[in-house]
Amino acid sequence: MSARMLTCQVTAVEDLNPDVFGVTLEGRAEAMQHAPGQYLELKLDDATWVPFSIASAERGDGIIELHIQHWPERDNSARLRELLQVANQLTVRLPGGDCVLDLQSERPLWLIAAGTGFSQMKAIIEASLKHQPERQISLWWAVREHRDLYAESLACEWAQRYPNIDFQAVTEFPLTEPMTPGERINHHQGRIDLALEKAAMTPSEWDVYISGSPGMVYACMDVLERKGLNADRVFSDVFSYAPRS
């Protein structure tokens, strides 16, 4: 699917927590098509394009969701807030990325995300539930603080509603309040790579998708490789833009 440049409109902006906001874009349905796991690039100015994972699976209606981290200290953050207002017209380029859900595979999905990397996993889960509703999914979401689990209620809803989905929340600091109870909802405190080290799962049996910074992705890779990860069945955008020698 080759990338296209087009104009779309901001139709909704929502604060998901104090640091993350959700944005809904709408454009021509055929031009907004994408595969689950891909990203778009938003034009800030003639020299600057910023990538964001698409947080929604393809629905055929030209509507796309984004989850955007607000970094006040970064130069682009103020410009993003200015552009991402309801009714504004944006120039975007999509789709991008090869880290897409393999619907030809029936292997269980091990989805590992840090921060707003959850958005990529959200699109993958939505597509899997639509096309392969019985496929097993284990979602591991790592954040710094409890409040950073900005879509905790959605992740818990998946785990409560679908017997083939479990949700593993990983926070560096202790929880501020208990997680939603459920036999497929668990909490781990500490770093994500250390939590994966203790996981009673065999990586070689899974298709593994990882979304986060290069340091986070490769730390997870190191752990999973020691546990027998099949290198041909692990996927991440980091492999393209920050390959490790």
C-alpha positions as CSV (number, residue, x, y, z in Angstrom):
1,M,0.0,0.0,0.0
2,S,1.9,3.1,-1.2
3,A,1.8,6.3,0.8
4,R,-0.5,9.1,-0.2
5,M,-0.6,12.8,0.7
6,L,-4.0,14.3,1.4
7,T,-6.0,16.9,3.3
8,C,-8.2,15.8,6.2
9,Q,-10.2,17.5,8.9
10,V,-10.0,17.4,12.7
11,T,-13.4,16.3,13.9
12,A,-12.7,15.7,17.6
13,V,-10.1,16.3,20.3
14,E,-10.2,14.7,23.7
15,D,-7.9,14.8,26.7
16,L,-7.2,11.1,27.6
17,N,-5.2,12.1,30.6
18,P,-3.2,15.3,31.5
19,D,-0.4,14.4,29.1
20,V,-2.1,12.6,26.2
21,F,-4.9,13.7,23.9
22,G,-6.9,11.8,21.4
23,V,-7.6,13.2,18.0
24,T,-10.1,12.1,15.4
25,L,-9.4,12.8,11.7
26,E,-11.7,12.4,8.8
27,G,-10.9,12.3,5.1
28,R,-11.8,10.6,1.9
29,A,-12.4,6.9,2.8
30,E,-10.3,5.5,0.0
31,A,-7.4,7.8,0.7
32,M,-7.4,7.1,4.5
33,Q,-7.0,3.3,4.1
34,H,-4.3,1.7,6.1
35,A,-3.3,-1.7,7.6
36,P,-3.4,-2.3,11.4
37,G,-0.1,-1.3,12.9
38,Q,0.7,1.4,10.4
39,Y,1.3,5.2,11.0
40,L,0.7,8.5,9.3
41,E,2.8,11.6,9.1
42,L,1.4,15.0,9.9
43,K,2.9,18.1,8.2
44,L,3.9,20.8,10.6
45,D,5.6,23.0,8.0
46,D,7.3,22.6,4.7
47,A,10.3,20.9,6.3
48,T,8.7,19.0,9.2
49,W,6.6,15.8,9.2
50,V,5.8,14.1,12.5
51,P,4.8,10.4,12.6
52,F,2.0,9.1,14.8
53,S,0.7,5.5,15.0
54,I,-2.8,5.1,13.8
55,A,-4.9,4.0,16.9
56,S,-7.8,2.6,15.0
57,A,-8.3,-0.3,12.7
58,E,-9.5,0.3,9.1
59,R,-13.3,0.8,9.1
60,G,-13.8,2.0,5.6
61,D,-15.3,5.3,6.7
62,G,-12.3,7.6,6.3
63,I,-12.0,8.1,10.1
64,I,-8.7,7.7,11.9
65,E,-7.8,8.0,15.6
66,L,-4.5,9.2,17.0
67,H,-3.1,9.3,20.6
68,I,-0.6,12.1,21.0
69,Q,1.7,12.8,23.9
70,H,2.0,16.4,24.9
71,W,5.6,17.5,25.7
72,P,5.4,21.2,26.7
73,E,9.3,21.4,26.6
74,R,9.5,20.3,22.9
75,D,9.4,22.9,20.1
76,N,6.8,20.9,18.1
77,S,4.4,20.5,20.9
78,A,2.9,24.0,20.8
79,R,2.6,23.8,17.1
80,L,0.8,20.5,17.3
81,R,-1.7,21.9,19.8
82,E,-2.3,24.8,17.5
83,L,-2.9,22.6,14.5
84,L,-5.0,19.9,16.3
85,Q,-8.2,21.9,16.9
86,V,-11.6,20.8,15.8
87,A,-12.5,21.9,12.2
88,N,-8.8,22.5,11.3
89,Q,-7.6,21.2,7.9
90,L,-4.4,19.1,8.1
91,T,-2.0,17.8,5.5
92,V,-1.1,14.2,6.2
93,R,0.8,11.4,4.5
94,L,-0.1,7.8,4.9
95,P,0.2,4.9,5.3
96,G,3.7,4.2,6.6
97,G,5.4,1.4,8.3
98,D,5.8,-2.4,7.8
99,C,5.0,-3.4,11.4
100,V,1.5,-4.6,10.5
101,L,-0.7,-7.4,11.8
102,D,-0.1,-10.7,9.9
103,L,-3.6,-12.0,9.3
104,Q,-2.2,-15.1,7.6
105,S,-0.7,-16.2,10.9
106,E,-2.7,-18.0,13.5
107,R,-0.1,-17.8,16.2
108,P,-1.0,-16.0,19.4
109,L,-0.2,-12.3,19.6
110,W,2.2,-11.0,22.3
111,L,1.8,-7.2,22.1
112,I,4.3,-5.1,24.1
113,A,3.9,-1.3,24.3
114,A,5.3,1.6,26.2
115,G,3.4,4.8,26.7
116,T,1.5,5.9,23.6
117,G,2.8,2.8,21.8
118,F,-0.5,1.5,23.1
119,S,-2.1,3.2,20.1
120,Q,-0.5,0.9,17.6
121,M,-1.5,-2.2,19.7
122,K,-5.1,-0.8,19.9
123,A,-5.4,-0.9,16.1
124,I,-3.9,-4.4,16.0
125,I,-6.3,-5.7,18.6
126,E,-9.3,-4.2,16.9
127,A,-8.4,-5.8,13.6
128,S,-7.7,-9.1,15.2
129,L,-11.0,-9.1,17.0
130,K,-12.7,-8.4,13.7
131,H,-10.9,-10.9,11.4
132,Q,-9.6,-13.5,13.8
133,P,-11.9,-13.3,16.9
134,E,-10.5,-16.5,18.5
135,R,-6.8,-15.5,18.2
136,Q,-5.1,-15.3,21.6
137,I,-3.8,-11.9,22.6
138,S,-1.6,-11.0,25.6
139,L,-1.2,-7.2,25.9
140,W,1.6,-5.8,28.0
141,W,1.5,-2.0,28.5
142,A,4.4,-0.3,30.3
143,V,4.2,3.2,31.7
144,R,5.9,5.3,34.4
145,E,2.9,6.0,36.7
146,H,-0.6,4.6,37.0
147,R,-2.2,7.7,35.5
148,D,-0.2,7.1,32.3
149,L,-2.5,4.1,31.5
150,Y,-4.7,6.5,29.8
151,A,-6.9,3.8,28.2
152,E,-6.8,1.4,31.2
153,S,-10.6,1.0,31.1
154,L,-10.6,-0.1,27.5
155,A,-7.8,-2.6,28.1
156,C,-9.6,-4.0,31.1
157,E,-12.8,-4.2,29.1
158,W,-11.1,-6.3,26.5
159,A,-9.7,-8.7,29.1
160,Q,-13.1,-9.0,30.9
161,R,-15.1,-9.4,27.7
162,Y,-13.0,-11.8,25.7
163,P,-11.6,-15.0,27.1
164,N,-8.7,-15.0,24.6
165,I,-7.3,-11.6,25.8
166,D,-5.3,-10.8,28.9
167,F,-4.0,-7.4,30.0
168,Q,-0.7,-7.0,31.9
169,A,-0.1,-3.5,33.2
170,V,3.5,-2.6,34.1
171,T,4.2,0.6,36.1
172,E,7.6,1.8,37.4
173,F,5.9,3.2,40.5
174,P,3.3,1.6,42.8
175,L,-0.4,1.8,41.8
176,T,-2.3,4.8,43.1
177,E,-5.4,2.6,43.4
178,P,-6.2,-1.0,42.6
179,M,-6.6,-2.3,39.1
180,T,-10.0,-3.4,37.8
181,P,-10.5,-6.9,39.1
182,G,-10.4,-9.8,36.6
183,E,-8.7,-13.1,36.2
184,R,-7.0,-11.9,33.0
185,I,-6.0,-8.5,34.4
186,N,-2.6,-8.3,36.2
187,H,-0.2,-5.7,37.4
188,H,3.6,-5.8,37.5
189,Q,5.8,-3.1,39.2
190,G,9.2,-2.2,37.7
191,R,10.7,-2.1,34.2
192,I,9.0,-3.9,31.3
193,D,12.1,-6.0,30.4
194,L,12.3,-7.3,34.0
195,A,8.6,-8.1,34.0
196,L,9.0,-10.0,30.7
197,E,11.9,-11.9,32.2
198,K,9.5,-13.3,34.8
199,A,6.7,-14.1,32.4
200,A,5.7,-17.7,32.2
201,M,5.4,-17.6,28.4
202,T,7.5,-19.2,25.7
203,P,8.3,-16.4,23.1
204,S,9.0,-18.9,20.3
205,E,5.2,-19.8,20.2
206,W,4.1,-16.2,19.7
207,D,4.0,-13.5,17.1
208,V,5.6,-10.6,19.0
209,Y,4.9,-6.9,18.3
210,I,6.8,-4.2,20.3
211,S,6.1,-0.5,20.2
212,G,8.3,2.1,22.1
213,S,11.6,3.8,22.1
214,P,14.6,2.0,20.6
215,G,16.1,1.5,24.0
216,M,12.9,-0.1,25.3
217,V,12.4,-2.3,22.3
218,Y,15.9,-3.7,22.3
219,A,15.9,-4.3,26.1
220,C,12.7,-6.3,25.5
221,M,14.3,-8.1,22.6
222,D,17.4,-9.1,24.7
223,V,15.2,-10.7,27.3
224,L,12.9,-12.5,24.8
225,E,15.9,-13.8,22.8
226,R,17.3,-15.4,25.9
227,K,13.9,-17.1,26.4
228,G,13.9,-18.5,22.8
229,L,12.3,-15.8,20.7
230,N,11.9,-16.6,17.0
231,A,13.5,-13.6,15.3
232,D,11.3,-14.0,12.2
233,R,8.2,-13.6,14.2
234,V,9.0,-10.3,16.0
235,F,7.9,-7.0,14.6
236,S,8.6,-3.3,15.4
237,D,8.9,0.0,13.6
238,V,12.2,0.5,15.5
239,F,13.8,-2.1,13.2
240,S,13.4,0.3,10.3
241,Y,14.3,3.7,11.7
242,A,16.8,2.6,14.4
243,P,18.3,-0.7,13.4
244,R,20.8,-2.3,15.7
245,S,24.1,-3.5,14.2
